[in-house]
Amino acid sequence: MTTLHAEHARAVLRLLLLLTHGQRQTAEDLLQETMLRAWRHLDSVPAEPEAARRWLFTVARRLVIDGARLRRGRPAEVHLVDMAWIPAGDDTTGSALASYAMRHALGRLSPAQRSLLSEVYLVGRSPEEMAGRLGLPIGTVKSRTHYALRALRSGLNAA
């Protein structure tokens, strides 16, 4: 296998660079996969150097074809667009109403519920951390958080 790699790796890499349009990382990954397949099927690799090179070229070419077919079968990748530069419409009324509704719903919660929700969701403390701070079992913290969210949701729906 060492001899096979030493004699043919450069030529296979050159072929793969051509087939991948110069994408070096992809070509190197495909070279590695080609050599791995050669190692797994070492008994199938011809003993003569030229025949071995043709065998490696065939494996490499088929790997490129399989990769292209795989990409063609997947849906097109969607790149996220940074929409921060797009000016927002006049949303002051909607923001004011949402802010009022949130303040009203939070005001309907008990101080313990408000404190728990602000620690978990605004400060970012985990339920495990809150259980340790409050000296309560983790299940109790999770259920209190659940019921506080439910009360907040019903308060928002009532507003």
C-alpha positions in Angstrom: 0.0 0.0 0.0 2.9 2.4 0.8 4.4 1.7 -2.6 1.0 2.2 -4.3 0.6 5.5 -2.6 4.1 6.7 -3.3 4.0 5.8 -7.0 0.4 7.0 -7.8 -0.9 9.6 -5.3 0.5 12.6 -7.1 -1.0 11.6 -10.5 -4.4 10.7 -8.9 -4.4 14.1 -7.1 -3.7 15.9 -10.4 -6.6 14.1 -12.0 -8.9 14.9 -9.0 -7.9 18.6 -9.2 -8.9 18.7 -12.8 -12.2 16.9 -12.1 -13.0 19.1 -9.2 -12.1 22.3 -11.0 -9.2 23.1 -8.7 -10.9 22.6 -5.4 -7.9 21.4 -3.5 -9.6 20.4 -0.3 -12.2 18.3 -2.1 -9.5 16.7 -4.3 -7.4 15.8 -1.3 -10.5 14.3 0.4 -11.3 12.3 -2.7 -7.6 11.1 -2.9 -7.8 9.9 0.6 -11.1 8.0 -0.1 -9.5 6.5 -3.3 -6.5 5.3 -1.3 -8.8 4.0 1.4 -10.8 2.0 -1.1 -7.5 0.7 -2.6 -6.4 -0.5 0.9 -9.8 -2.1 1.5 -9.6 -4.0 -1.8 -5.9 -4.4 -2.1 -6.4 -7.9 -3.6 -8.3 -6.3 -6.5 -5.6 -3.7 -7.3 -3.5 -5.0 -10.3 0.1 -5.7 -9.7 1.4 -3.9 -12.8 2.1 -0.2 -12.1 0.2 1.1 -15.2 -2.8 -1.1 -14.5 -2.8 -0.1 -10.9 -2.8 3.6 -11.9 -5.7 3.0 -14.3 -7.6 1.2 -11.5 -7.0 4.2 -9.1 -8.0 6.7 -11.8 -11.3 4.7 -12.3 -12.0 4.7 -8.6 -11.2 8.4 -8.3 -13.4 9.3 -11.3 -16.3 7.3 -9.9 -16.0 9.0 -6.6 -16.3 12.4 -8.3 -19.3 11.2 -10.3 -21.0 9.9 -7.1 -20.4 13.2 -5.4 -21.9 15.1 -8.2 -24.9 12.9 -8.3 -25.3 13.2 -4.5 -25.3 17.0 -4.8 -27.7 17.0 -7.6 -30.1 14.9 -5.6 -30.2 17.3 -2.7 -32.3 20.4 -2.7 -30.4 23.6 -3.4 -28.6 25.2 -0.5 -30.1 28.4 0.7 -27.8 31.1 1.9 -29.1 33.3 4.6 -29.3 36.9 3.6 -28.3 39.7 6.0 -31.5 41.8 6.0 -30.2 44.3 8.6 -29.5 46.8 5.8 -33.1 46.8 4.6 -34.9 49.7 6.2 -37.8 48.7 8.4 -41.2 50.2 7.9 -42.8 52.4 10.5 -43.5 49.7 13.1 -43.8 52.0 16.2 -47.4 51.2 16.7 -46.9 47.4 16.6 -43.9 47.7 18.9 -45.8 49.8 21.3 -48.7 47.4 21.4 -46.4 44.4 21.8 -44.5 46.2 24.6 -47.7 47.1 26.4 -49.1 43.6 26.1 -45.9 42.1 27.5 -45.7 44.5 30.4 -49.4 43.9 31.2 -48.9 40.0 31.0 -45.7 40.2 33.2 -47.6 42.3 35.7 -50.2 39.6 36.1 -47.5 37.1 37.1 -46.4 36.5 40.7 -43.0 38.0 41.7 -41.6 34.5 42.0 -42.8 33.6 38.5 -41.4 36.9 37.0 -38.0 36.3 38.8 -37.8 32.7 37.6 -38.6 33.6 34.0 -36.2 36.5 33.9 -33.4 34.3 35.4 -33.9 31.4 32.9 -34.8 33.3 29.7 -33.2 36.8 30.1 -30.1 36.0 32.1 -29.7 32.6 30.6 -29.3 30.4 33.7 -30.0 26.7 33.2 -32.7 25.0 35.2 -30.0 23.0 36.9 -28.3 26.2 38.0 -31.6 27.7 39.2 -32.3 24.5 41.2 -29.0 24.9 43.0 -29.6 28.6 43.7 -33.1 28.0 45.0 -32.3 24.8 46.8 -35.1 22.9 44.9 -35.2 19.7 43.0 -34.6 20.2 39.2 -38.1 18.8 38.4 -39.7 21.5 40.6 -37.8 24.3 38.8 -38.8 22.9 35.4 -42.5 22.6 36.4 -42.5 26.1 37.9 -40.9 27.4 34.7 -43.5 25.6 32.6 -46.4 27.0 34.7 -45.0 30.5 34.7 -44.7 30.4 30.8 -48.2 29.1 30.6 -49.5 32.0 32.8 -47.5 34.5 30.7 -49.0 33.0 27.5 -52.5 33.2 28.8 -51.8 36.8 30.0 -50.6 37.7 26.5 -53.7 36.1 24.9 -56.0 38.1 27.3 -54.3 41.4 26.4 
